[in-house]
Amino acid sequence: MHYAPMIRIILILGLFVLIGCAGCTQPKNGDRDKNHQAGQSATKPAPSATQGLSYRLTHPADFLHLFARKEQPQSPKKAFPLLTIGIIRTISSDGSYVIAELEPGVMVATGSSLLVTGNNEEPAHLKVAQITPPYFVAEIEHGKPEPGDLLKQ
């Protein structure tokens, strides 16, 4: 049997392990405590390109990041454009609800929240209460809408 080449390889790898572990430096307990108290991380620094083969063979986990898939930078989520739902036709005398007309081909669900855009500085918010196409009633939750203001969702 030809075990000699395999034994030589094992002996050489063992030598690299011994050399690599002898060159490893661990922070002393006092140094680790100082870094921890100063708010610094007590993790090992990233291996540099100047470290030899023995370190790379004995610390394979330090180099796994070289082959890991790189994460794409997070881009901000794109907002969908607001869809014009309808237009306010009248406002109740007590200012608690509006009657609005739906745009042709658009439908809205009961309980939906709507945004009122108009000439006011602050947009108003409505909640759809009852639908009778092409009109619907919406309760005023916030703001002061006016007749002619557009409703968006």
Secondary structure, DSSP 8 states (H G I E B T S, - for coil): ---HHHHHHHHHHHHHHHHHHHH-----HHHHHHHHHTT---S-----TTS-HHHHHH-GGGGGGGTS---------------EEEEEEEE-TTSSEEEEEE-TT----TT-EEEEESSSSS-EEEEEEEEETTEEEEEEEES---TT-EEE-
